Amino acid sequence: MKIVVGLGNPGLKYRFTRHNIGFMVIDNFAEDLRTEFKKVKSYDSFIAREMFKNQKVIILKPQTYMNLSGIAVKKLISYYKVPLQDLLIVYDDLNLELGQIRIRERGSSGGHNGMESIIQCLKSEDIPRLRIGIGGQSLNPELDYVPHVLSCFNEKEKDKLKRIISLSKDAVKSVITDGFEKAMREYNK
């Protein structure tokens, strides 16, 4: 069994913001699998379940808001007793250029509050992840990043967004079917 978690904030206000690209990618992944999300209050999440390449996959969209994502992830991991190496967190990274993606099997939060919440709740940095660049590396580090991550993609960026979501979805599929080494070689360019 594999668990794929997309990070984002619930509600229409945040739906198309940079911070919600994790939700956008797993929505696209679920659409490819022809499965739908159902709200499950006990996990504070929307969950979809489906088979993919002979592998049971659970797709999770925490509804706890970004900074408390770890609460929902821990509930699901604890219930299914899934080892961390069978988990994949999909989220935005403002330290990567728009459209760049990075697959890693472990690491720090890199300042991402959603990932920090997951690391704290699971008490480990050995958490596989797919980071998706949303731009922002040119921002002054002294400034608050919140306005950037909570902004929507501009018209020029929207042209790239569909390709970025598709590429990221393919990377998720590769991690599930081919494993991390092959997926990292192919997508960490």
N, CA, C and O of each residue as an XYZ file, in Angstrom:
756
protein
N       0.838     -1.177      0.000
C       0.000      0.000      0.000
C       0.890      1.250      0.000
O       1.908      1.312      0.689
N       0.474      2.232     -0.788
C       1.162      3.519     -0.850
C       0.186      4.613     -0.433
O      -1.004      4.558     -0.741
N       0.711      5.600      0.269
C      -0.092      6.757      0.642
C       0.540      7.991      0.018
O       1.715      8.278      0.244
N      -0.246      8.720     -0.767
C       0.209      9.947     -1.410
C      -0.574     11.095     -0.785
O      -1.805     11.110     -0.809
N       0.157     12.055     -0.225
C      -0.461     13.188      0.471
C      -0.140     14.464     -0.285
O       1.028     14.770     -0.529
N      -1.161     15.200     -0.652
C      -0.958     16.526     -1.234
C      -1.213     17.563     -0.157
O      -2.192     17.472      0.585
N      -0.331     18.550     -0.072
C      -0.515     19.587      0.939
C      -1.143     20.834      0.331
O      -0.875     21.195     -0.815
N      -1.975     21.472      1.120
C      -2.641     22.695      0.705
C      -3.532     23.187      1.824
O      -3.553     22.622      2.918
N      -4.258     24.235      1.540
C      -5.222     24.798      2.481
C      -6.624     24.565      1.941
O      -6.854     24.705      0.740
N      -7.572     24.208      2.818
C      -8.949     23.983      2.354
C      -9.656     25.294      2.024
O      -9.273     26.362      2.504
N     -10.675     25.193      1.212
C     -11.537     26.346      0.927
C     -11.249     27.010     -0.397
O     -10.132     26.959     -0.913
N     -12.285     27.638     -0.939
C     -12.185     28.300     -2.243
C     -11.184     29.440     -2.245
O     -10.560     29.716     -3.270
N     -11.024     30.102     -1.115
C     -10.109     31.241     -1.009
C      -8.683     30.847     -1.408
O      -7.953     31.653     -1.984
N      -8.293     29.616     -1.105
C      -6.912     29.164     -1.341
C      -6.767     28.242     -2.548
O      -5.651     27.881     -2.920
N      -7.860     27.869     -3.146
C      -7.873     26.795     -4.155
C      -6.798     26.926     -5.236
O      -6.149     25.938     -5.580
N      -6.602     28.127     -5.771
C      -5.664     28.292     -6.888
C      -4.372     29.011     -6.495
O      -3.676     29.562     -7.348
N      -4.060     28.999     -5.199
C      -2.828     29.645     -4.754
C      -1.628     28.725     -4.958
O      -1.771     27.514     -5.122
N      -0.457     29.325     -4.943
C       0.795     28.574     -5.096
C       0.927     27.508     -4.014
O       1.412     26.407     -4.271
N       0.494     27.842     -2.812
C       0.625     26.938     -1.674
C      -0.207     25.668     -1.875
O       0.032     24.663     -1.206
N      -1.170     25.703     -2.778
C      -2.057     24.558     -2.983
C      -1.665     23.691     -4.173
O      -2.470     22.876     -4.624
N      -0.469     23.843     -4.683
C      -0.089     23.039     -5.845
C      -0.059     21.545     -5.500
O      -0.265     20.705     -6.376
N       0.193     21.213     -4.236
C       0.135     19.804     -3.814
C      -1.260     19.230     -4.015
O      -1.406     18.108     -4.499
N      -2.293     19.999     -3.643
C      -3.682     19.584     -3.873
C      -3.940     19.441     -5.375
O      -4.561     18.472     -5.812
N      -3.465     20.404     -6.159
C      -3.714     20.391     -7.605
C      -3.145     19.124     -8.246
O      -3.785     18.507     -9.097
N      -1.942     18.746     -7.831
C      -1.286     17.563     -8.410
C      -2.042     16.293     -8.042
O      -2.295     15.453     -8.905
N      -2.405     16.143     -6.772
C      -3.076     14.892     -6.421
C      -4.523     14.855     -6.899
O      -5.080     13.773     -7.084
N      -5.137     16.012     -7.100
C      -6.458     16.026     -7.749
C      -6.332     15.465     -9.162
O      -7.167     14.674     -9.602
N      -5.286     15.877     -9.866
C      -5.037     15.404    -11.222
C      -4.715     13.912    -11.232
O      -5.162     13.179    -12.115
N      -3.942     13.470    -10.250
C      -3.602     12.049    -10.105
C      -4.871     11.233     -9.859
O      -5.074     10.199    -10.495
N      -5.729     11.693     -8.937
C      -6.982     10.991     -8.645
C      -7.880     10.936     -9.876
O      -8.535      9.925    -10.130
N      -7.905     12.026    -10.637
C      -8.699     12.063    -11.873
C      -8.203     11.008    -12.860
O      -9.008     10.323    -13.490
N      -6.884     10.874    -12.997
C      -6.315      9.838    -13.868
C      -6.725      8.436    -13.418
O      -6.966      7.557    -14.245
N      -6.802      8.236    -12.108
C      -7.176      6.923    -11.569
C      -8.688      6.717    -11.558
O      -9.178      5.647    -11.196
N      -9.421      7.757    -11.961
C     -10.892      7.726    -11.988
C     -11.470      7.411    -10.606
O     -12.379      6.595    -10.454
N     -10.911      8.084     -9.619
C     -11.418      7.936     -8.260
C     -11.806      9.305     -7.728
O     -11.332     10.329     -8.218
N     -12.657      9.314     -6.740
C     -13.130     10.576     -6.175
C     -12.809     10.644     -4.689
O     -12.709      9.625     -4.007
N     -12.653     11.861     -4.213
C     -12.379     12.090     -2.804
C     -13.670     12.092     -2.003
O     -14.709     12.571     -2.457
N     -13.573     11.540     -0.792
C     -14.683     11.576      0.154
C     -14.159     12.149      1.453
O     -13.044     11.842      1.874
N     -14.967     12.982      2.085
C     -14.548     13.560      3.364
C     -14.627     12.486      4.444
O     -15.642     11.806      4.597
N     -13.531     12.352      5.189
C     -13.479     11.411      6.309
C     -13.086     12.216      7.541
O     -11.921     12.568      7.727
N     -14.080     12.501      8.378
C     -13.863     13.368      9.546
C     -12.813     12.800     10.494
O     -12.031     13.555     11.071
N     -12.786     11.484     10.662
C     -11.844     10.899     11.627
C     -10.387     11.129     11.237
O      -9.500     11.042     12.087
N     -10.129     11.422      9.957
C      -8.765     11.728      9.506
C      -8.576     13.213      9.190
O      -7.510     13.616      8.724
N      -9.596     14.024      9.439
C      -9.533     15.451      9.112
C      -9.086     15.664      7.664
O      -8.260     16.533      7.386
N      -9.635     14.869      6.748
C      -9.117     14.854      5.372
C     -10.181     14.449      4.371
O     -11.232     13.908      4.713
N      -9.857     14.739      3.107
C     -10.534     14.106      1.985
C      -9.631     12.952      1.563
O      -8.413     13.106      1.470
N     -10.243     11.790      1.308
C      -9.470     10.596      0.973
C     -10.050      9.936     -0.266
O     -11.267      9.854     -0.432
N      -9.158      9.466     -1.134
C      -9.541      8.651     -2.291
C      -8.727      7.371     -2.214
O      -7.569      7.384     -1.795
N      -9.338      6.267     -2.621
C      -8.650      4.970     -2.619
C      -8.825      4.337     -3.995
O      -9.906      4.377     -4.583
N      -7.744      3.756     -4.493
C      -7.818      3.114     -5.807
C      -6.606      2.213     -6.002
O      -5.592      2.365     -5.321
N      -6.718      1.290     -6.923
C      -5.580      0.452     -7.319
C      -4.858      1.158     -8.463
O      -5.480      1.750     -9.345
N      -3.529      1.080     -8.425
C      -2.711      1.620     -9.498
C      -1.543      0.677     -9.716
O      -0.699      0.510     -8.836
N      -1.495      0.056    -10.898
C      -0.416     -0.879    -11.242
C      -0.265     -1.953    -10.153
O       0.831     -2.203     -9.652
N      -1.395     -2.578     -9.806
C      -1.431     -3.657     -8.806
C      -0.997     -3.218     -7.417
O      -0.558     -4.043     -6.616
N      -1.113     -1.955     -7.130
C      -0.723     -1.401     -5.834
C      -1.909     -0.601     -5.285
O      -2.452      0.266     -5.970
N      -2.301     -0.901     -4.050
C      -3.359     -0.109     -3.424
C      -2.777      1.254     -3.074
O      -1.719      1.350     -2.452
N      -3.488      2.316     -3.484
C      -3.032      3.677     -3.232
C      -4.130      4.444     -2.492
O      -5.300      4.422     -2.876
N      -3.718      5.112     -1.431
C      -4.613      6.019     -0.708
C      -4.088      7.426     -0.959
O      -2.904      7.704     -0.771
N      -4.985      8.308     -1.387
C      -4.619      9.687     -1.679
C      -5.292     10.565     -0.616
O      -6.499     10.474     -0.391
N      -4.494     11.406      0.023
C      -4.967     12.175      1.162
C      -4.815     13.677      0.927
O      -3.768     14.146      0.482
N      -5.877     14.418      1.233
C      -5.848     15.890      1.206
C      -6.238     16.371      2.604
O      -7.425     16.498      2.904
N      -5.242     16.642      3.466
C      -5.577     17.116      4.818
C      -6.392     18.398      4.768
O      -6.149     19.273      3.938
N      -7.363     18.496      5.668
C      -8.211     19.682      5.747
C      -7.934     20.466      7.026
O      -8.781     21.225      7.498
N      -6.754     20.276      7.570
C      -6.351     20.888      8.841
C      -5.690     22.244      8.645
O      -5.270     22.865      9.622
N      -5.586     22.715      7.424
C      -4.767     23.852      7.028
C      -3.304     23.409      7.048
O      -2.907     22.517      7.799
N      -2.539     24.055      6.210
C      -1.154     23.667      5.945
C      -0.334     23.435      7.206
O       0.328     22.405      7.333
N      -0.371     24.373      8.132
C       0.523     24.320      9.278
C       0.238     23.194     10.256
O       1.034     22.950     11.162
N      -0.884     22.505     10.089
C      -1.231     21.375     10.955
C      -1.383     20.078     10.159
O      -2.044     19.148     10.620
N      -0.790     20.007      8.992
C      -0.915     18.834      8.116
C      -0.506     17.542      8.799
O      -1.075     16.486      8.519
N       0.465     17.610      9.684
C       0.972     16.413     10.352
C      -0.078     15.674     11.155
O      -0.005     14.454     11.300
N      -1.055     16.398     11.677
C      -2.106     15.761     12.475
C      -2.869     14.751     11.624
O      -3.058     13.606     12.036
N      -3.302     15.168     10.448
C      -4.058     14.281      9.558
C      -3.195     13.128      9.058
O      -3.646     11.983      9.018
N      -1.949     13.432      8.673
C      -1.058     12.389      8.154
C      -0.788     11.339      9.229
O      -0.810     10.142      8.944
N      -0.538     11.773     10.444
C      -0.258     10.827     11.535
C      -1.452      9.915     11.788
O      -1.278      8.714     11.992
N      -2.667     10.471     11.776
C      -3.868      9.658     11.997
C      -3.963      8.536     10.967
O      -4.239      7.389     11.320
N      -3.735      8.861      9.700
C      -3.842      7.857      8.641
C      -2.725      6.816      8.732
O      -2.978      5.616      8.626
N      -1.497      7.279      8.925
C      -0.345      6.373      9.042
C      -0.526      5.427     10.222
O      -0.245      4.233     10.117
N      -0.997      5.964     11.350
C      -1.198      5.143     12.550
C      -2.278      4.091     12.326
O      -2.133      2.947     12.758
N      -3.352      4.473     11.657
C      -4.439      3.527     11.417
C      -4.002      2.387     10.497
O      -4.247      1.218     10.795
N      -3.357      2.727      9.385
C      -2.980      1.704      8.405
C      -1.630      1.056      8.696
O      -1.260      0.071      8.055
N      -0.893      1.606      9.660
C       0.426      1.071     10.036
C       1.348      0.920      8.821
O       2.002     -0.104      8.626
N       1.369      1.984      8.016
C       2.171      2.004      6.798
C       3.567      2.531      7.146
O       3.685      3.558      7.815
N       4.635      1.837      6.697
C       5.985      2.357      6.941
C       6.200      3.666      6.185
O       5.620      3.885      5.122
N       7.040      4.529      6.748
C       7.254      5.850      6.156
C       7.747      5.781      4.714
O       7.450      6.681      3.927
N       8.491      4.742      4.347
C       8.987      4.667      2.971
C       7.864      4.431      1.955
O       8.094      4.529      0.750
N       6.653      4.121      2.430
C       5.505      3.953      1.527
C       4.605      5.188      1.496
O       3.469      5.139      1.024
N       5.137      6.281      2.006
C       4.437      7.556      2.051
C       5.106      8.503      1.055
O       6.320      8.435      0.864
N       4.338      9.376      0.424
C       4.892     10.415     -0.437
C       4.121     11.702     -0.191
O       2.905     11.751     -0.374
N       4.839     12.750      0.228
C       4.233     14.052      0.471
C       4.510     14.936     -0.747
O       5.657     15.051     -1.180
N       3.475     15.555     -1.297
C       3.590     16.419     -2.475
C       3.263     17.846     -2.048
O       2.168     18.119     -1.556
N       4.237     18.768     -2.242
C       4.016     20.125     -1.766
C       4.855     21.150     -2.516
O       5.762     20.810     -3.275
N       4.521     22.422     -2.280
C       5.170     23.552     -2.946
C       6.512     23.864     -2.302
O       6.718     23.617     -1.114
N       7.430     24.415     -3.108
C       8.730     24.843     -2.592
C       9.110     26.152     -3.258
O       9.333     26.196     -4.468
N       9.184     27.218     -2.473
C       9.515     28.519     -3.059
C      11.007     28.678     -3.308
O      11.426     29.683     -3.882
N      11.821     27.711     -2.890
C      13.260     27.757     -3.158
C      13.617     27.128     -4.499
O      14.781     27.139     -4.900
N      12.629     26.584     -5.191
C      12.841     26.030     -6.526
C      12.153     26.926     -7.551
O      11.101     27.506     -7.282
N      12.760     27.027     -8.722
C      12.144     27.799     -9.799
C      10.801     27.189    -10.173
O      10.580     25.989    -10.012
N       9.924     28.024    -10.667
C       8.616     27.552    -11.100
C       8.792     26.413    -12.105
O       9.443     26.572    -13.138
N       8.209     25.279    -11.787
C       8.263     24.131    -12.689
C       9.324     23.105    -12.353
O       9.234     21.967    -12.812
N      10.326     23.468    -11.568
C      11.326     22.477    -11.149
C      10.692     21.548    -10.130
O       9.885     21.985     -9.310
N      11.047     20.279    -10.173
C      10.584     19.356     -9.143
C      11.781     18.599     -8.583
O      12.789     18.403     -9.263
N      11.647     18.181     -7.335
C      12.692     17.421     -6.664
C      12.048     16.308     -5.854
O      11.154     16.547     -5.042
N      12.510     15.106     -6.084
C      12.071     13.953     -5.306
C      13.188     13.625     -4.332
O      14.352     13.547     -4.725
N      12.847     13.435     -3.077
C      13.813     13.076     -2.044
C      13.191     12.013     -1.141
O      11.977     11.981     -0.942
N      14.037     11.155     -0.607
C      13.544     10.130      0.317
C      13.537     10.604      1.759
O      12.909      9.984      2.617
N      14.234     11.702      2.031
C      14.299     12.223      3.395
C      14.800     13.663      3.351
O      15.177     14.161      2.290
N      14.804     14.318      4.483
C      15.352     15.667      4.570
C      14.615     16.520      5.581
O      13.622     16.097      6.172
N      15.115     17.717      5.768
C      14.486     18.659      6.693
C      13.245     19.256      6.037
O      12.913     18.939      4.895
N      12.583     20.111      6.769
C      11.382     20.768      6.232
C      11.747     21.869      5.247
O      10.904     22.281      4.450
N      12.980     22.351      5.284
C      13.387     23.448      4.415
C      12.592     24.724      4.674
O      12.485     25.583      3.800
N      12.036     24.843      5.878
C      11.254     26.026      6.213
C       9.788     25.942      5.832
O       9.042     26.896      6.051
N       9.354     24.810      5.262
C       7.952     24.640      4.870
C       7.150     24.190      6.090
O       7.415     23.130      6.657
N       6.177     24.992      6.487
C       5.437     24.713      7.724
C       4.624     23.424      7.674
O       4.509     22.729      8.684
N       4.067     23.099      6.532
C       3.318     21.850      6.408
C       4.221     20.637      6.590
O       3.875     19.691      7.298
N       5.382     20.676      5.943
C       6.336     19.574      6.076
C       6.892     19.512      7.496
O       7.115     18.427      8.032
N       7.113     20.669      8.101
C       7.596     20.710      9.496
C       6.580     20.047     10.427
O       6.964     19.306     11.331
N       5.299     20.304     10.217
C       4.250     19.685     11.020
C       4.280     18.165     10.875
O       4.137     17.442     11.861
N       4.463     17.685      9.660
C       4.513     16.236      9.417
C       5.736     15.624     10.093
O       5.627     14.584     10.743
N       6.893     16.255      9.947
C       8.123     15.762     10.580
C       7.947     15.697     12.097
O       8.338     14.715     12.729
N       7.361     16.741     12.677
C       7.161     16.771     14.130
C       6.186     15.674     14.571
O       6.448     14.974     15.549
N       5.074     15.520     13.864
C       4.068     14.527     14.249
C       4.549     13.088     14.059
O       4.209     12.211     14.853
N       5.335     12.843     13.014
C       5.834     11.489     12.753
C       7.184     11.242     13.408
O       7.692     10.121     13.387
N       7.769     12.290     13.992
C       9.054     12.202     14.702
C      10.163     11.604     13.842
O      10.939     10.762     14.295
N      10.220     12.061     12.584
C      11.233     11.559     11.658
C      11.389     12.514     10.486
O      10.432     13.167     10.069
N      12.605     12.589      9.960
C      12.859     13.300      8.707
C      12.943     12.317      7.539
O      13.143     12.728      6.395
N      12.792     11.025      7.821
C      12.852      9.996      6.780
C      11.501      9.865      6.096
O      10.893      8.795      6.077
N      11.049     10.974      5.536
C       9.734     11.034      4.914
C       9.915     11.398      3.444
O      10.379     12.495      3.130
N       9.555     10.491      2.545
C       9.680     10.769      1.105
C       8.795     11.939      0.693
O       7.687     12.128      1.195
N       9.344     12.726     -0.260
C       8.600     13.902     -0.687
C       8.887     14.268     -2.123
O       9.934     13.936     -2.679
N       7.924     14.967     -2.711
C       8.045     15.553     -4.040
C       7.804     17.044     -3.852
O       6.690     17.470     -3.546
N       8.856     17.829     -4.038
C       8.772     19.283     -3.906
C       8.582     19.886     -5.291
O       9.265     19.502     -6.240
N       7.654     20.830     -5.405
C       7.328     21.453     -6.684
C       7.628     22.946     -6.579
O       7.087     23.644     -5.722
N       8.499     23.420     -7.466
C       8.897     24.822     -7.449
C       7.761     25.760     -7.785
O       7.023     25.557     -8.749
N       7.635     26.800     -6.961
C       6.610     27.827     -7.202
C       7.249     29.200     -7.369
O       6.559     30.219     -7.334
N       8.563     29.226     -7.552
C       9.265     30.501     -7.666
C       9.374     31.170     -6.317
O       8.791     30.716     -5.333
N      10.115     32.238     -6.280
C      10.243     32.961     -5.025
C      11.672     33.090     -4.557
O      11.951     33.785     -3.580
N      12.600     32.409     -5.265
C      13.986     32.473     -4.831
C      14.563     33.872     -4.917
O      15.567     34.165     -4.268
N      13.952     34.736     -5.702
C      14.454     36.108     -5.819
C      13.894     37.022     -4.724
O      14.286     38.185     -4.627
N      12.975     36.496     -3.900
C      12.412     37.313     -2.825
C      13.478     37.585     -1.768
O      14.347     36.749     -1.521
N      13.404     38.730     -1.163
C      14.316     39.094     -0.090
C      14.048     38.192      1.113
O      12.917     38.137      1.597
N      15.079     37.475      1.609
C      14.864     36.557      2.731
C      14.376     37.256      4.005
O      13.828     36.611      4.899
N      14.577     38.563      4.082
C      14.128     39.318      5.251
C      12.613     39.542      5.221
O      12.001     39.829      6.250
N      12.015     39.407      4.033
C      10.591     39.686      3.888
C       9.749     38.461      4.216
O      10.244     37.334      4.232
N       8.505     38.696      4.469
C       7.555     37.640      4.760
C       7.140     36.962      3.446
O       6.740     37.639      2.499
N       7.235     35.660      3.393
C       6.892     34.904      2.181
C       5.400     34.628      2.036
O       4.950     34.202      0.972
N       4.631     34.866      3.095
C       3.213     34.515      3.076
C       2.474     35.121      1.877
O       1.738     34.394      1.211
N       2.631     36.403      1.571
C       1.899     36.946      0.415
C       2.237     36.211     -0.894
O       1.374     36.046     -1.756
N       3.491     35.775     -1.034
C       3.879     35.068     -2.260
C       3.217     33.695     -2.333
O       2.601     33.362     -3.346
N       3.335     32.895     -1.275
C       2.798     31.532     -1.340
C       1.275     31.514     -1.383
O       0.678     30.562     -1.886
N       0.644     32.563     -0.858
C      -0.817     32.618     -0.884
C      -1.361     33.386     -2.088
O      -2.562     33.638     -2.185
N      -0.466     33.753     -3.000
C      -0.910     34.419     -4.225
C      -1.255     33.378     -5.289
O      -0.770     32.247     -5.258
N      -2.089     33.783     -6.212
C      -2.428     32.906     -7.339
C      -1.357     33.043     -8.413
O      -0.614     34.023     -8.446
N      -1.291     32.065     -9.275
C      -0.369     32.125    -10.401
C      -0.839     33.204    -11.363
O      -2.038     33.344    -11.603
N       0.106     33.974    -11.921
C      -0.276     35.014    -12.871
C      -0.558     34.381    -14.244
O      -0.347     33.184    -14.435
N      -1.029     35.183    -15.179
C      -1.432     34.660    -16.491
C      -0.287     33.947    -17.214
O      -0.484     32.883    -17.801
N       0.896     34.533    -17.167
C       2.050     33.922    -17.823
C       2.376     32.567    -17.188
O       2.692     31.610    -17.894
N       2.300     32.487    -15.866
C       2.606     31.244    -15.152
C       1.531     30.190    -15.376
O       1.824     28.994    -15.377
N       0.291     30.623    -15.566
C      -0.806     29.672    -15.778
C      -0.576     28.844    -17.034
O      -1.018     27.698    -17.109
N       0.115     29.415    -18.024
C       0.436     28.658    -19.234
C       1.325     27.462    -18.906
O       1.198     26.402    -19.520
N       2.221     27.633    -17.939
C       3.127     26.556    -17.532
C       2.485     25.600    -16.531
O       2.894     24.444    -16.421
N       1.491     26.077    -15.813
C       0.936     25.332    -14.692
C       0.410     23.954    -15.085
O       0.647     22.975    -14.377
N      -0.291     23.873    -16.191
C      -0.843     22.592    -16.630
C       0.275     21.573    -16.867
O       0.150     20.407    -16.492
N       1.372     22.023    -17.493
C       2.511     21.145    -17.749
C       3.188     20.729    -16.441
O       3.598     19.578    -16.290
N       3.305     21.669    -15.497
C       3.935     21.386    -14.208
C       3.127     20.341    -13.442
O       3.690     19.406    -12.871
N       1.814     20.503    -13.433
C       0.943     19.547    -12.734
C       1.051     18.174    -13.380
O       1.138     17.168    -12.676
N       1.048     18.115    -14.693
C       1.160     16.840    -15.401
C       2.505     16.161    -15.129
O       2.557     14.959    -14.871
N       3.582     16.932    -15.186
C       4.918     16.394    -14.910
C       4.998     15.864    -13.484
O       5.546     14.787    -13.251
N       4.463     16.605    -12.544
C       4.487     16.192    -11.134
C       3.659     14.932    -10.919
O       4.062     14.039    -10.173
N       2.505     14.861    -11.571
C       1.662     13.663    -11.484
C       2.405     12.455    -12.031
O       2.339     11.372    -11.450
N       3.116     12.628    -13.148
C       3.903     11.529    -13.712
C       5.017     11.105    -12.761
O       5.344      9.921    -12.672
N       5.596     12.066    -12.055
C       6.639     11.755    -11.068
C       6.055     10.931     -9.917
O       6.698      9.998     -9.437
N       4.851     11.269     -9.476
C       4.182     10.485     -8.425
C       3.991      9.050     -8.903
O       4.283      8.102     -8.174
N       3.502      8.898    -10.128
C       3.295      7.556    -10.680
C       4.610      6.783    -10.758
O       4.648      5.587    -10.469
N       5.682      7.461    -11.145
C       6.986      6.821    -11.255
C       7.489      6.352     -9.897
O       8.040      5.257     -9.783
N       7.303      7.170     -8.871
C       7.719      6.753     -7.527
C       6.987      5.478     -7.127
O       7.594      4.562     -6.574
N       5.695      5.414     -7.401
C       4.890      4.242     -7.022
C       5.309      3.003     -7.806
O       5.456      1.926     -7.229
N       5.502      3.146     -9.108
C       5.768      1.966     -9.945
C       7.245      1.611    -10.079
O       7.596      0.433    -10.136
N       8.121      2.631    -10.129
C       9.538      2.382    -10.414
C      10.444      2.517     -9.198
O      11.589      2.066     -9.228
N       9.948      3.128     -8.133
C      10.762      3.343     -6.944
C      11.500      4.676     -7.001
O      11.526      5.352     -8.029
N      12.091      5.029     -5.880
C      12.708      6.349     -5.742
C      13.926      6.551     -6.619
O      14.060      7.604     -7.242
N      14.815      5.580     -6.687
C      16.057      5.777     -7.445
C      15.778      6.136     -8.901
O      16.314      7.110     -9.430
N      14.935      5.339     -9.532
C      14.628      5.589    -10.946
C      13.865      6.909    -11.120
O      14.148      7.680    -12.038
N      12.903      7.160    -10.236
C      12.125      8.404    -10.326
C      13.031      9.616    -10.127
O      12.877     10.617    -10.826
N      13.968      9.543     -9.192
C      14.872     10.667     -8.963
C      15.769     10.907    -10.175
O      16.002     12.051    -10.566
N      16.266      9.829    -10.763
C      17.119      9.992    -11.965
C      16.354     10.660    -13.099
O      16.902     11.493    -13.821
N      15.093     10.293    -13.250
C      14.309     10.812    -14.364
C      13.778     12.227    -14.143
O      13.725     13.020    -15.083
N      13.383     12.551    -12.908
C      12.669     13.813    -12.684
C      13.473     14.888    -11.972
O      13.074     16.051    -12.012
N      14.571     14.565    -11.331
C      15.381     15.580    -10.632
C      16.391     16.201    -11.583
O      17.598     16.088    -11.370
N      15.906     16.852    -12.625
C      16.790     17.450    -13.613
C      16.800     18.952    -13.477
O      17.493     19.636    -14.230
